[in-house]
Amino acid sequence: MEKKKYSSYAEIDRDLEILKLEKDINYQKLVLSFQKTKEGITPQKIVNGFISSYTDYFSESYPKILQSILPFVFNWFINKKRGH
């Protein structure tokens, strides 16, 4: 990185003002990000996220579960009717 050469104090003051504004903008972005994160970590949102992930998992695997359980249920029901 090359050192910048200034020809007046006005140039230095301008660059310092730009750096101060950039620092303030980055700080506000950090604050906003923290607030959004804090809002996203409410107990209700955590529970809803947990439930929706399991709901998605079970809704996708529901047909597979039924295909594997139904034969056992039918056999149990037939054997119960026969008195076994």
Helices and strands as residue ranges (DSSP letters): H 9-40, H 43-82
